[in-house]
Amino acid sequence: MSADVWKRGGGTRSVGESQRYGSLIVRNIRVDGTVDPLFNVTHLELRPVDSNDEADVLTVEHWQWDWQHMCDVHWPFRVLRK
């Protein structure tokens, strides 16, 4: 699943909307373009279809950058080491 699914416009999902993928419901909490100048961070909430228990909820951050303009392919790995 790509964060592109959650971008605004063009018939895609907006913040607060959810989509079912098999036995999971994935909800877009928010898309943050200010946390890092190079990345868009999509905050997602994953929960099983058959559970309303908050203990079963997993919150995920999906960091996405446009690799088409990447000059230094090792740069993201150095950022992750910090």
Biopython code that builds the backbone (N, CA, C, O; Angstrom):
import numpy as np
from Bio.PDB.StructureBuilder import StructureBuilder

atoms = [
    (1, "MET", "N", (0.847, -1.171, 0.000)),
    (1, "MET", "CA", (0.000, 0.000, 0.000)),
    (1, "MET", "C", (0.890, 1.229, 0.000)),
    (1, "MET", "O", (1.862, 1.282, 0.754)),
    (2, "SER", "N", (0.591, 2.185, -0.800)),
    (2, "SER", "CA", (1.396, 3.387, -0.924)),
    (2, "SER", "C", (0.696, 4.565, -0.266)),
    (2, "SER", "O", (-0.531, 4.615, -0.190)),
    (3, "ALA", "N", (1.494, 5.507, 0.207)),
    (3, "ALA", "CA", (0.925, 6.725, 0.784)),
    (3, "ALA", "C", (0.207, 7.545, -0.272)),
    (3, "ALA", "O", (-0.608, 8.402, 0.069)),
    (4, "ASP", "N", (0.492, 7.301, -1.566)),
    (4, "ASP", "CA", (-0.200, 8.013, -2.635)),
    (4, "ASP", "C", (-1.708, 7.848, -2.518)),
    (4, "ASP", "O", (-2.462, 8.727, -2.935)),
    (5, "VAL", "N", (-2.150, 6.736, -1.958)),
    (5, "VAL", "CA", (-3.578, 6.478, -1.791)),
    (5, "VAL", "C", (-4.212, 7.578, -0.951)),
    (5, "VAL", "O", (-5.393, 7.881, -1.120)),
    (6, "TRP", "N", (-3.445, 8.176, -0.054)),
    (6, "TRP", "CA", (-4.001, 9.107, 0.915)),
    (6, "TRP", "C", (-3.845, 10.574, 0.532)),
    (6, "TRP", "O", (-4.333, 11.446, 1.250)),
    (7, "LYS", "N", (-3.184, 10.863, -0.567)),
    (7, "LYS", "CA", (-3.014, 12.259, -0.956)),
    (7, "LYS", "C", (-4.355, 12.861, -1.346)),
    (7, "LYS", "O", (-5.232, 12.178, -1.874)),
    (8, "ARG", "N", (-4.494, 14.140, -1.079)),
    (8, "ARG", "CA", (-5.747, 14.831, -1.385)),
    (8, "ARG", "C", (-5.916, 15.055, -2.880)),
    (8, "ARG", "O", (-4.941, 15.146, -3.627)),
    (9, "GLY", "N", (-7.172, 15.141, -3.298)),
    (9, "GLY", "CA", (-7.486, 15.443, -4.698)),
    (9, "GLY", "C", (-7.478, 14.209, -5.576)),
    (9, "GLY", "O", (-6.988, 13.153, -5.177)),
    (10, "GLY", "N", (-8.019, 14.346, -6.762)),
    (10, "GLY", "CA", (-7.986, 13.277, -7.751)),
    (10, "GLY", "C", (-8.721, 12.022, -7.343)),
    (10, "GLY", "O", (-8.389, 10.932, -7.810)),
    (11, "GLY", "N", (-9.728, 12.154, -6.469)),
    (11, "GLY", "CA", (-10.513, 10.992, -6.077)),
    (11, "GLY", "C", (-9.831, 10.087, -5.070)),
    (11, "GLY", "O", (-10.253, 8.944, -4.892)),
    (12, "THR", "N", (-8.790, 10.564, -4.408)),
    (12, "THR", "CA", (-8.091, 9.743, -3.423)),
    (12, "THR", "C", (-8.662, 9.995, -2.035)),
    (12, "THR", "O", (-9.484, 10.892, -1.853)),
    (13, "ARG", "N", (-8.237, 9.218, -1.070)),
    (13, "ARG", "CA", (-8.753, 9.300, 0.294)),
    (13, "ARG", "C", (-8.256, 10.560, 1.000)),
    (13, "ARG", "O", (-7.095, 10.945, 0.856)),
    (14, "SER", "N", (-9.136, 11.193, 1.758)),
    (14, "SER", "CA", (-8.781, 12.375, 2.525)),
    (14, "SER", "C", (-8.506, 11.998, 3.971)),
    (14, "SER", "O", (-8.793, 10.883, 4.408)),
    (15, "VAL", "N", (-7.950, 12.941, 4.696)),
    (15, "VAL", "CA", (-7.678, 12.743, 6.109)),
    (15, "VAL", "C", (-8.966, 12.345, 6.818)),
    (15, "VAL", "O", (-10.016, 12.948, 6.599)),
    (16, "GLY", "N", (-8.879, 11.327, 7.668)),
    (16, "GLY", "CA", (-10.027, 10.841, 8.417)),
    (16, "GLY", "C", (-10.759, 9.691, 7.749)),
    (16, "GLY", "O", (-11.514, 8.981, 8.413)),
    (17, "GLU", "N", (-10.558, 9.490, 6.465)),
    (17, "GLU", "CA", (-11.224, 8.395, 5.756)),
    (17, "GLU", "C", (-10.486, 7.085, 5.984)),
    (17, "GLU", "O", (-9.306, 7.073, 6.334)),
    (18, "SER", "N", (-11.197, 5.988, 5.779)),
    (18, "SER", "CA", (-10.592, 4.670, 5.971)),
    (18, "SER", "C", (-10.897, 3.772, 4.777)),
    (18, "SER", "O", (-11.797, 4.040, 3.981)),
    (19, "GLN", "N", (-10.118, 2.702, 4.682)),
    (19, "GLN", "CA", (-10.261, 1.730, 3.601)),
    (19, "GLN", "C", (-9.988, 0.349, 4.178)),
    (19, "GLN", "O", (-9.108, 0.181, 5.023)),
    (20, "ARG", "N", (-10.740, -0.626, 3.722)),
    (20, "ARG", "CA", (-10.536, -2.004, 4.178)),
    (20, "ARG", "C", (-9.593, -2.737, 3.227)),
    (20, "ARG", "O", (-9.762, -2.687, 2.009)),
    (21, "TYR", "N", (-8.590, -3.421, 3.801)),
    (21, "TYR", "CA", (-7.642, -4.254, 3.061)),
    (21, "TYR", "C", (-7.649, -5.623, 3.720)),
    (21, "TYR", "O", (-6.951, -5.838, 4.711)),
    (22, "GLY", "N", (-8.431, -6.550, 3.179)),
    (22, "GLY", "CA", (-8.537, -7.884, 3.768)),
    (22, "GLY", "C", (-9.126, -7.806, 5.161)),
    (22, "GLY", "O", (-10.254, -7.343, 5.333)),
    (23, "SER", "N", (-8.371, -8.255, 6.165)),
    (23, "SER", "CA", (-8.867, -8.270, 7.544)),
    (23, "SER", "C", (-8.462, -7.023, 8.329)),
    (23, "SER", "O", (-8.619, -6.987, 9.549)),
    (24, "LEU", "N", (-7.940, -5.995, 7.642)),
    (24, "LEU", "CA", (-7.531, -4.757, 8.306)),
    (24, "LEU", "C", (-8.319, -3.564, 7.792)),
    (24, "LEU", "O", (-8.677, -3.495, 6.617)),
    (25, "ILE", "N", (-8.582, -2.632, 8.689)),
    (25, "ILE", "CA", (-9.119, -1.329, 8.315)),
    (25, "ILE", "C", (-7.995, -0.326, 8.535)),
    (25, "ILE", "O", (-7.433, -0.232, 9.626)),
    (26, "VAL", "N", (-7.673, 0.425, 7.480)),
    (26, "VAL", "CA", (-6.601, 1.415, 7.540)),
    (26, "VAL", "C", (-7.238, 2.792, 7.454)),
    (26, "VAL", "O", (-7.974, 3.091, 6.513)),
    (27, "ARG", "N", (-6.945, 3.638, 8.460)),
    (27, "ARG", "CA", (-7.509, 4.994, 8.495)),
    (27, "ARG", "C", (-6.380, 6.007, 8.414)),
    (27, "ARG", "O", (-5.360, 5.872, 9.091)),
    (28, "ASN", "N", (-6.569, 7.014, 7.586)),
    (28, "ASN", "CA", (-5.609, 8.102, 7.458)),
    (28, "ASN", "C", (-5.856, 9.087, 8.594)),
    (28, "ASN", "O", (-6.897, 9.743, 8.639)),
    (29, "ILE", "N", (-4.903, 9.186, 9.504)),
    (29, "ILE", "CA", (-5.029, 10.130, 10.610)),
    (29, "ILE", "C", (-4.678, 11.536, 10.130)),
    (29, "ILE", "O", (-5.425, 12.487, 10.359)),
    (30, "ARG", "N", (-3.519, 11.655, 9.457)),
    (30, "ARG", "CA", (-3.119, 12.959, 8.902)),
    (30, "ARG", "C", (-1.919, 12.781, 7.974)),
    (30, "ARG", "O", (-1.211, 11.776, 8.037)),
    (31, "VAL", "N", (-1.707, 13.770, 7.116)),
    (31, "VAL", "CA", (-0.527, 13.839, 6.257)),
    (31, "VAL", "C", (0.226, 15.095, 6.665)),
    (31, "VAL", "O", (-0.327, 16.194, 6.638)),
    (32, "ASP", "N", (1.498, 14.930, 7.045)),
    (32, "ASP", "CA", (2.297, 16.026, 7.577)),
    (32, "ASP", "C", (3.473, 16.300, 6.649)),
    (32, "ASP", "O", (4.345, 15.446, 6.483)),
    (33, "GLY", "N", (3.503, 17.464, 6.055)),
    (33, "GLY", "CA", (4.609, 17.853, 5.197)),
    (33, "GLY", "C", (5.558, 18.814, 5.870)),
    (33, "GLY", "O", (6.462, 19.345, 5.224)),
    (34, "THR", "N", (5.368, 19.055, 7.189)),
    (34, "THR", "CA", (6.192, 20.032, 7.899)),
    (34, "THR", "C", (7.202, 19.410, 8.854)),
    (34, "THR", "O", (8.124, 20.099, 9.290)),
    (35, "VAL", "N", (7.059, 18.136, 9.191)),
    (35, "VAL", "CA", (7.947, 17.495, 10.161)),
    (35, "VAL", "C", (9.375, 17.399, 9.625)),
    (35, "VAL", "O", (10.328, 17.431, 10.403)),
    (36, "ASP", "N", (9.529, 17.283, 8.325)),
    (36, "ASP", "CA", (10.835, 17.212, 7.683)),
    (36, "ASP", "C", (10.710, 17.911, 6.335)),
    (36, "ASP", "O", (9.724, 17.704, 5.628)),
    (37, "PRO", "N", (11.693, 18.739, 5.961)),
    (37, "PRO", "CA", (11.556, 19.485, 4.710)),
    (37, "PRO", "C", (11.579, 18.630, 3.443)),
    (37, "PRO", "O", (11.143, 19.092, 2.389)),
    (38, "LEU", "N", (12.077, 17.400, 3.522)),
    (38, "LEU", "CA", (12.202, 16.567, 2.331)),
    (38, "LEU", "C", (11.164, 15.460, 2.229)),
    (38, "LEU", "O", (10.977, 14.885, 1.156)),
    (39, "PHE", "N", (10.487, 15.152, 3.330)),
    (39, "PHE", "CA", (9.573, 14.015, 3.359)),
    (39, "PHE", "C", (8.142, 14.452, 3.640)),
    (39, "PHE", "O", (7.914, 15.441, 4.337)),
    (40, "ASN", "N", (7.183, 13.715, 3.097)),
    (40, "ASN", "CA", (5.794, 13.770, 3.544)),
    (40, "ASN", "C", (5.601, 12.579, 4.468)),
    (40, "ASN", "O", (5.984, 11.459, 4.131)),
    (41, "VAL", "N", (5.012, 12.815, 5.624)),
    (41, "VAL", "CA", (4.788, 11.743, 6.587)),
    (41, "VAL", "C", (3.287, 11.510, 6.691)),
    (41, "VAL", "O", (2.536, 12.409, 7.069)),
    (42, "THR", "N", (2.857, 10.304, 6.355)),
    (42, "THR", "CA", (1.455, 9.924, 6.458)),
    (42, "THR", "C", (1.283, 9.103, 7.727)),
    (42, "THR", "O", (1.940, 8.076, 7.902)),
    (43, "HIS", "N", (0.401, 9.554, 8.611)),
    (43, "HIS", "CA", (0.121, 8.851, 9.863)),
    (43, "HIS", "C", (-1.119, 7.989, 9.652)),
    (43, "HIS", "O", (-2.199, 8.503, 9.359)),
    (44, "LEU", "N", (-0.958, 6.681, 9.803)),
    (44, "LEU", "CA", (-2.032, 5.725, 9.555)),
    (44, "LEU", "C", (-2.364, 4.951, 10.820)),
    (44, "LEU", "O", (-1.498, 4.710, 11.661)),
    (45, "GLU", "N", (-3.626, 4.566, 10.943)),
    (45, "GLU", "CA", (-4.092, 3.721, 12.042)),
    (45, "GLU", "C", (-4.600, 2.419, 11.442)),
    (45, "GLU", "O", (-5.475, 2.433, 10.575)),
    (46, "LEU", "N", (-4.057, 1.292, 11.898)),
    (46, "LEU", "CA", (-4.470, -0.028, 11.418)),
    (46, "LEU", "C", (-5.179, -0.761, 12.541)),
    (46, "LEU", "O", (-4.694, -0.801, 13.672)),
    (47, "ARG", "N", (-6.341, -1.346, 12.224)),
    (47, "ARG", "CA", (-7.080, -2.123, 13.222)),
    (47, "ARG", "C", (-7.724, -3.318, 12.549)),
    (47, "ARG", "O", (-8.113, -3.240, 11.383)),
    (48, "PRO", "N", (-7.841, -4.431, 13.274)),
    (48, "PRO", "CA", (-8.528, -5.603, 12.719)),
    (48, "PRO", "C", (-10.010, -5.297, 12.497)),
    (48, "PRO", "O", (-10.617, -4.553, 13.267)),
    (49, "VAL", "N", (-10.578, -5.864, 11.457)),
    (49, "VAL", "CA", (-11.994, -5.659, 11.144)),
    (49, "VAL", "C", (-12.881, -6.152, 12.280)),
    (49, "VAL", "O", (-13.906, -5.540, 12.583)),
    (50, "ASP", "N", (-12.490, -7.255, 12.908)),
    (50, "ASP", "CA", (-13.344, -7.902, 13.910)),
    (50, "ASP", "C", (-13.049, -7.474, 15.346)),
    (50, "ASP", "O", (-13.415, -8.195, 16.274)),
    (51, "SER", "N", (-12.399, -6.323, 15.562)),
    (51, "SER", "CA", (-12.071, -5.894, 16.920)),
    (51, "SER", "C", (-12.291, -4.396, 17.083)),
    (51, "SER", "O", (-11.953, -3.604, 16.203)),
    (52, "ASN", "N", (-12.864, -4.020, 18.227)),
    (52, "ASN", "CA", (-12.997, -2.617, 18.609)),
    (52, "ASN", "C", (-12.101, -2.288, 19.793)),
    (52, "ASN", "O", (-12.191, -1.197, 20.355)),
    (53, "ASP", "N", (-11.240, -3.222, 20.175)),
    (53, "ASP", "CA", (-10.345, -3.052, 21.315)),
    (53, "ASP", "C", (-9.198, -2.115, 20.933)),
    (53, "ASP", "O", (-8.502, -2.357, 19.947)),
    (54, "GLU", "N", (-9.001, -1.054, 21.705)),
    (54, "GLU", "CA", (-7.935, -0.092, 21.424)),
    (54, "GLU", "C", (-6.550, -0.726, 21.512)),
    (54, "GLU", "O", (-5.604, -0.217, 20.910)),
    (55, "ALA", "N", (-6.414, -1.821, 22.248)),
    (55, "ALA", "CA", (-5.126, -2.511, 22.356)),
    (55, "ALA", "C", (-4.718, -3.153, 21.029)),
    (55, "ALA", "O", (-3.540, -3.448, 20.824)),
    (56, "ASP", "N", (-5.668, -3.371, 20.135)),
    (56, "ASP", "CA", (-5.386, -3.984, 18.833)),
    (56, "ASP", "C", (-5.014, -2.967, 17.752)),
    (56, "ASP", "O", (-4.691, -3.346, 16.626)),
    (57, "VAL", "N", (-5.060, -1.681, 18.090)),
    (57, "VAL", "CA", (-4.781, -0.626, 17.114)),
    (57, "VAL", "C", (-3.271, -0.416, 16.995)),
    (57, "VAL", "O", (-2.562, -0.332, 17.998)),
    (58, "LEU", "N", (-2.794, -0.335, 15.756)),
    (58, "LEU", "CA", (-1.388, -0.058, 15.475)),
    (58, "LEU", "C", (-1.314, 1.263, 14.717)),
    (58, "LEU", "O", (-1.993, 1.444, 13.707)),
    (59, "THR", "N", (-0.487, 2.186, 15.207)),
    (59, "THR", "CA", (-0.287, 3.468, 14.542)),
    (59, "THR", "C", (1.047, 3.428, 13.805)),
    (59, "THR", "O", (2.069, 3.041, 14.371)),
    (60, "VAL", "N", (1.025, 3.833, 12.530)),
    (60, "VAL", "CA", (2.202, 3.741, 11.667)),
    (60, "VAL", "C", (2.478, 5.102, 11.030)),
    (60, "VAL", "O", (1.553, 5.820, 10.651)),
    (61, "GLU", "N", (3.765, 5.448, 10.918)),
    (61, "GLU", "CA", (4.186, 6.620, 10.152)),
    (61, "GLU", "C", (4.818, 6.128, 8.860)),
    (61, "GLU", "O", (5.762, 5.338, 8.894)),
    (62, "HIS", "N", (4.317, 6.581, 7.735)),
    (62, "HIS", "CA", (4.895, 6.223, 6.437)),
    (62, "HIS", "C", (5.609, 7.464, 5.899)),
    (62, "HIS", "O", (4.972, 8.464, 5.569)),
    (63, "TRP", "N", (6.952, 7.387, 5.814)),
    (63, "TRP", "CA", (7.763, 8.499, 5.314)),
    (63, "TRP", "C", (7.992, 8.298, 3.828)),
    (63, "TRP", "O", (8.454, 7.240, 3.402)),
    (64, "GLN", "N", (7.667, 9.317, 3.037)),
    (64, "GLN", "CA", (7.773, 9.186, 1.587)),
    (64, "GLN", "C", (8.511, 10.384, 1.001)),
    (64, "GLN", "O", (8.270, 11.534, 1.367)),
    (65, "TRP", "N", (9.416, 10.071, 0.079)),
    (65, "TRP", "CA", (10.148, 11.113, -0.630)),
    (65, "TRP", "C", (10.189, 10.773, -2.104)),
    (65, "TRP", "O", (10.135, 9.599, -2.471)),
    (66, "ASP", "N", (10.282, 11.772, -2.944)),
    (66, "ASP", "CA", (10.336, 11.570, -4.385)),
    (66, "ASP", "C", (11.748, 11.152, -4.787)),
    (66, "ASP", "O", (12.654, 11.983, -4.852)),
    (67, "TRP", "N", (11.931, 9.857, -5.055)),
    (67, "TRP", "CA", (13.245, 9.305, -5.388)),
    (67, "TRP", "C", (13.699, 9.678, -6.792)),
    (67, "TRP", "O", (14.850, 9.417, -7.141)),
    (68, "GLN", "N", (12.852, 10.270, -7.599)),
    (68, "GLN", "CA", (13.237, 10.633, -8.967)),
    (68, "GLN", "C", (14.337, 11.686, -8.993)),
    (68, "GLN", "O", (15.109, 11.755, -9.950)),
    (69, "HIS", "N", (14.412, 12.503, -7.954)),
    (69, "HIS", "CA", (15.396, 13.584, -7.910)),
    (69, "HIS", "C", (16.537, 13.259, -6.948)),
    (69, "HIS", "O", (17.211, 14.166, -6.459)),
    (70, "MET", "N", (16.756, 11.992, -6.677)),
    (70, "MET", "CA", (17.769, 11.561, -5.723)),
    (70, "MET", "C", (19.148, 11.537, -6.375)),
    (70, "MET", "O", (19.372, 10.802, -7.337)),
    (71, "CYS", "N", (20.069, 12.338, -5.852)),
    (71, "CYS", "CA", (21.456, 12.342, -6.344)),
    (71, "CYS", "C", (22.323, 11.399, -5.517)),
    (71, "CYS", "O", (23.249, 10.778, -6.039)),
    (72, "ASP", "N", (22.019, 11.295, -4.228)),
    (72, "ASP", "CA", (22.810, 10.482, -3.305)),
    (72, "ASP", "C", (21.901, 9.382, -2.748)),
    (72, "ASP", "O", (21.153, 9.622, -1.800)),
    (73, "VAL", "N", (21.960, 8.194, -3.321)),
    (73, "VAL", "CA", (21.039, 7.125, -2.932)),
    (73, "VAL", "C", (21.285, 6.615, -1.517)),
    (73, "VAL", "O", (20.420, 5.937, -0.963)),
    (74, "HIS", "N", (22.427, 6.915, -0.916)),
    (74, "HIS", "CA", (22.718, 6.459, 0.444)),
    (74, "HIS", "C", (22.272, 7.468, 1.507)),
    (74, "HIS", "O", (22.302, 7.164, 2.699)),
    (75, "TRP", "N", (21.860, 8.666, 1.079)),
    (75, "TRP", "CA", (21.481, 9.708, 2.020)),
    (75, "TRP", "C", (20.372, 9.285, 2.994)),
    (75, "TRP", "O", (20.524, 9.528, 4.191)),
    (76, "PRO", "N", (19.273, 8.671, 2.556)),
    (76, "PRO", "CA", (18.220, 8.287, 3.513)),
    (76, "PRO", "C", (18.712, 7.316, 4.584)),
    (76, "PRO", "O", (18.239, 7.362, 5.719)),
    (77, "PHE", "N", (19.642, 6.452, 4.244)),
    (77, "PHE", "CA", (20.151, 5.503, 5.228)),
    (77, "PHE", "C", (21.001, 6.200, 6.282)),
    (77, "PHE", "O", (21.006, 5.788, 7.442)),
    (78, "ARG", "N", (21.718, 7.249, 5.894)),
    (78, "ARG", "CA", (22.485, 8.019, 6.878)),
    (78, "ARG", "C", (21.539, 8.766, 7.808)),
    (78, "ARG", "O", (21.821, 8.889, 9.000)),
    (79, "VAL", "N", (20.426, 9.263, 7.289)),
    (79, "VAL", "CA", (19.431, 9.947, 8.123)),
    (79, "VAL", "C", (18.865, 8.983, 9.160)),
    (79, "VAL", "O", (18.684, 9.359, 10.318)),
    (80, "LEU", "N", (18.584, 7.747, 8.758)),
    (80, "LEU", "CA", (18.012, 6.759, 9.676)),
    (80, "LEU", "C", (18.979, 6.374, 10.782)),
    (80, "LEU", "O", (18.542, 5.958, 11.855)),
    (81, "ARG", "N", (20.272, 6.498, 10.554)),
    (81, "ARG", "CA", (21.265, 6.151, 11.572)),
    (81, "ARG", "C", (21.363, 7.186, 12.671)),
    (81, "ARG", "O", (21.887, 6.882, 13.742)),
    (82, "LYS", "N", (20.876, 8.407, 12.448)),
    (82, "LYS", "CA", (20.985, 9.484, 13.449)),
    (82, "LYS", "C", (20.206, 9.172, 14.696)),
    (82, "LYS", "O", (20.193, 9.971, 15.633)),
]
sb = StructureBuilder()
sb.init_structure("model")
sb.init_model(0)
sb.init_chain("A")
sb.init_seg("    ")
for serial, (resi, resn, name, xyz) in enumerate(atoms, 1):
    if name == "N":
        sb.init_residue(resn, " ", resi, " ")
    sb.init_atom(name, np.array(xyz, "f"), 0.0, 1.0, " ", f" {name:<3s}", serial, name[0])
structure = sb.get_structure()
